[in-house]
Amino acid sequence: MRNAVIVDAIRTPMGRGKAGGSLSEVHPTDLMAAVLTALVERNRLDPGTVDDVVVGCVSQVGEQSMNPGRTGWLAAGYPEHVPSTTIQRMCGSSQQAVHFAAQGVMAGAYDIVIAAGVESMSRVPMGSSRIGQDPYGPTFADRYAPGLVGQGVSAEIVAARWGLTRDDMDAYAAASHRRAAAADFSAEIIPVATPGGVVERDETIRPQTTPETLAGLKPAFENPAIAARFPEIRWGVTAGNSSQITDGAAGVLIMEEAVANRLGLRPRARFVAFDVIGDDPLLMLTAPIPATRRVLRKAGMEIGQVDHIEVNEAFASVPLAWAKELGADAAKLNPVGGAIALGHPLGASGARILTTMLNAMERSGARTGLQTMCEAGGMANATIIERV
């Protein structure tokens, strides 16, 4: 049996995804190249032995077109014979990249593979690839008439249906910042050179955030037409209890266990189980619930046996609804903060979350970790790892 193991997992700092953000002057190719270079150099790896580079990126347009994994690899100066592919499963793109990479190792297609993700939301704004375009078409629209809603409205519907109040969401968001501010991310962050200097720390964490300060923010998605259609909505989703628009990249070095041992590299974790599933595209954000149930079943585990849990904080209502449904221990859920504090650089988030989870597990001594995240269109990936 071939075991896929994680040898290394790193990320850039998280920069605010707007003009003037700490990483906004760095081309996404160079963000990707920085991660790839660090993975190779930290592990004294011969780059010519890498079988593939699998990269997640959501807005594959403009500066993020032309296969950013390939351009990032070549920008790093590495051998031209090493291929790359860029995949898109919305917010779960680089978590899916990890799945494909690990599954390829387990199947015998790869011995050494890098899974990564990149998104520069300051330079390639969210939704850039569909400006002026209809991505659905008439047949899809007929099936889902009177129409789908944006993710923010979906977050409101989730909050209403799971009985989550504005106070619940603001308290959770403040805790995300508090936990992130208390965490030590130095082992997972690589410095990034920018025209303004070297960036070494996350720009997104606001330690002073409290439920009281968040209570002053206006609901971000309130709309009279939507209110008439969904009268149960109470309009509690704000910029403060939602994930931050962010620039960043992350990468995971994955190998077959015997290959890692032969190279003198220490496997840090092995992959236990994977799942990906679709759910209601109107609710959109609920698929982590069935994905978690299925991945636990595949692993032969109960939720109480998982030591560390990461549910992407796209909106506070997502992990809160997930926890209510699964009956999970709140202390194990996003214990070092999540996307509300660290940000959500779309295509990079899956690899970023895995990187943060693995490093946090090593600090705490946790043995097993579960990662899941909602994805536009009503999908979710779920992954279970075990430290070795």
N, C-alpha and C positions, 0 to 999 in steps of 0.2 A: 504494500500500500504506500502511495506517495503522499507525504504530508506537506501542505503548503504552510510556510511559517513567515512571520514578519521579522525581518532582521533590523529594520530601522524605519522610523516614521518621523517626519519633520514638517515644519510649516514656516511660512513667512509671518512677520507680525501682521496684525489686522489693521488696515488703514481705512479711514472713513471714505466711503465711495462717492466723493464729490470733489469739485475743483478745490484745490488747496489741501486735500487729504494727504497724509504722509506718504502714500505710495502713488498718488495720482499722476506724478511725472514719470513713472516707470511703465514702459510698454509691457503689455501682458506676455509677450515672448520673453522678455528679460526676467519677469517674475518667474516664469516657468523654468527658464535656464538657471536661475539662482537655486531653485529647489533641486533640480537634476544634478547640478554641479556639487552641491553639498552632499547629496546621497552618495555619489560616486567617491568623493574625496574622504568623507568621514569613515567610509568602510573600505578604503584602499582597494576599490573594485576596478578591475579591468573593464572599461566601458564597452569594449568590443565583445564581451561575453554576455551582455544583456540581450535577451531574445526579443523583447518587445517593450514598448512604452505605451501604456493605455491611459488616456487622459480624458477627464470629464470637463466639459465646458458648455454652458447653456446658450449664451448669445454668440453663436458662431457666425459673426458678421463683422465687417470692418477690420479693425486691428486683431480680432480674434478669429478671423477666417483663415483659410489655408492650413488647417490642421495644426493648432498651437503646440501639440506634443512634438510633432516633427520639427517645427521651426525652433522650438525651445531647445530640443536636443542638438540641432545643428548650431544654434547660437552659442551653446556651451562648448562647441569645438569638438564634439565627440564623433566617433566613426559613422560614416555615411551609410554603412550597410545595416545599421540597426534601424528597424522600422518603428513607426508609431501610428496609432489610430486615435481619433478623438470621437467620443460618444456623447450622446445627449439623452439623459433620462431626467430632464428638468432638474430640480434641486438635488436629486439623488445621483447625479451624473458620475461624480467621482467615487461614490460608494459602489455604484455599479461597475465602475472601472476596477475597483478592488475585487469585486466578485469575479469578474471575467478573468482578471489576472490570477487569482488564487485557484479558480476552477481550471484554468489552463495548465497550471502547475500540477494539480491533482490528476488531470487527464493525461499528462505526459507531453503536452504541447510545448511547455516552457520548463526550463530549469531556473532561470533568473529573469524576473520581469519587474518593471516599475509601474505602479498605479499612481496616478496623480490627478490634480485638478487645478484649474486656474479660472479666475474671473476678475476683470478690472471693471467694476461697475461705474467708476468715475469716467472712464474713457469709452466704454461701450455700455450705455445705459440699458437697463432691463427693458425688454420688449423691442429693442432696436431691430431685430430681424423680422418683425411683422408690422412695422409702421406702414400704414396705408394699405395693408393687406388683410384679407379674410382667411384665417388659417383653418376655418371649419367647413365651409361649403354648405349648400342647401340641404343635402341629405342628413348630415349631422345635425343641422339646425332643426330640421323637422323632428328628429328623434328626441331632442332635448328642449323643445318648445315648452314654455315661453323663453327659454334661454338660460345658460349658465351665468354665474356671477363671478366677480373678481375674488381673489383669495382673501382679501380683508373682510368682505361680506361673508364668505364661507366661515372665517374665524368667528364672526358674530353669531352665525347660525349654530356653530358648534358650542359656543358659550351658552346660548339659550337652551339648547337641547340637553346639555349636561348640567344645567343649573349653576353655571359659574357666573359670579357677580363681577362688577368692575373692581371692587375691593380685592377679590380673589386674584384677579389678573395683575393688578398693580402690586400687591404684596409679593406675588411670585416674581415679577420683573425686578423689583428692588432686591430680592434675594439673589437673583442671577448676578447682578452687579456686585453684591457683597461677596458672594462666593468666588467670583472671578478675581476680585481685588485681593482676596486672601490667598489665592493660589500662586504657586511658583511655576511659571511656564518656561523658564529659562532653558531647560533641557530640550524642549521641542522647537524653539524658535531659532531661526537662522537670521543673521543680520542681512539687510538689503541696502545696497548702495543706491542713493538717489541723487539727483542734482543738488538737492538741499542738504545732503549729508547722509550718514548711515542711520537707518531706522532699525532699532533693536527691540522695541516694546510695542505692545498693542496700543492703538490710539483710541479704541472704542470704549474701554471700561470707565465707568463713572462711579467711583466709590461713594460719592456723596448722595447717590440716589436713594430716596426714601419713598414709601407709599404716599406720603403727604405731598411731596413735590410732584409725583406722577399724577396725583388726583387733579392737579390744575390743568392738565392737557385736555384738549378737545378731542372727541371721537373723530377718527380719521376718515371713516367711510360712511358716515350718516347720509342718507339719501331718501327723500320722501317717496319716490317711486318704489324703491326697494322696501321701505317700511310698510307700504300698502300691501306688498306681496308677501312679506314675512313679518306679520304683526308681533310675533314672539320676540323679535330682536330688541334688545335694550340699549344698544349702542355704547359699548364699553371698550372697544378696541381702539388704542391710540398708538401714536408713534413710540411712546414710552414702554408699552407692553407688547411691542412687536420686534422682530429681528431688525438689525441695522443693515442698511445698504453699505457694502464693504468691498474693498479690494484685497486680494490675497491669493496665495497658492499653497499647496501642500502636496507631499509625496510619500509613498510607502514602498520600501524595498522588500519584495516578496521572493522567496526561493523555495525550492524543494529542500527538505530538512537535511538530507544527506549531503547535498551540494553545499549548503551553508556550513555544515560541520567540516567538510573537506577543505573549504576555504578558510577555516579558522574563525568564522563569524558566528556569533552567539545568537541563536533563535530566541526572540523575546516573547513570542506568542504564536500559537497555532490557530488555524481556523477550524471551528467546530461545526457550524451550520450556517446556511444562507437561505434567504427567502426574498421573493419579490411578488407583489400582488397588486391588483387593481381594486378600487372601491368606487363608491358613488362620486361622479365628477362634479356634482353640485356641492356636496359637503366638502369634497376635495381633500380635506386634511385629516381624514379619519382612517386611512389605510394602514397607518402604523399599528392600529389595534389588531386587525386580523393577521398582519405580517408577523407581529410578535407572537401571537398564538401559534402560528404555523412553524416559526423557527424554533420555538421552545419544544414543540412536538417532535420536530426533526432531530433535535438534540437530546430528546428524552429527559427534559428538565422541566421544573416548575419555576415560576417567576421568583419565588423566595430563595431559590438556589443561585440566583445571579447576584454578584457582589457589587457591580457597577453598571449603571444604566444611563445611556444617552438617548434622549428623544429630542430631535432638533426643535429648538425654540423659534420656529417660524413666527408663531404668535403664542402668547402665554396660554391661550385656551387649548392648544394642541397637547402639550405634555400634561396639563391638568386633566383634560378629558381622558387621555390615555391612562393616567394613574388611577382615576376613578374606575375606569372600566376593568383594568387589570388587577386592581387591589395591590399595587406595588408600594414598597416602603419609600416614603418621600425622601428619606435621608440618602437613599442610594441613587436618586434621580438627579442627573445633571449636577453632581456634587461640587464641581468647580466652575459652575456657571455655564451658559450656553450662548446661543446666537443673539439673545437680547443684549447681552453684555459684550460678547466677542464679535458679533456681526455674522452676516450670512453672505459670503461671496459665492453665491449660487453654485457654479460648477466645481468649486474647490471645497465646498462645505463637507461633503461626505468624507474625503480624505483628511480634512482638518479635524473633524469630530473623532475619527478613528485615532489620529495622532494624539489628540488631547486625552482620549480615554485610556490609551495604552500607557502613556506617561503618568497619568494620575493613578492608574492601577499599580504601577510600580512603586509610586510614592506611598500608597496606602497599604500595599500588601494584598490587594484584592486579587483573586484568582480568575474569576470569570467576568466577562463584560458583554453587554448587549447594546447594540446601536441600531436605531431605526429613525427614519425621517420621512415626512410627508413630501409628496411631489405633485406638481401641478397636473391637472387631469385626473386626480384621484388615485395615485399610485403610492407605493412605499417599498423600500428595501429594508431588510433586517439582517443583521450579522451577529453571530456569537463567536467570541474568541476566548481562548484560555491561555494564561501565561505559562511559559515553560521554563 
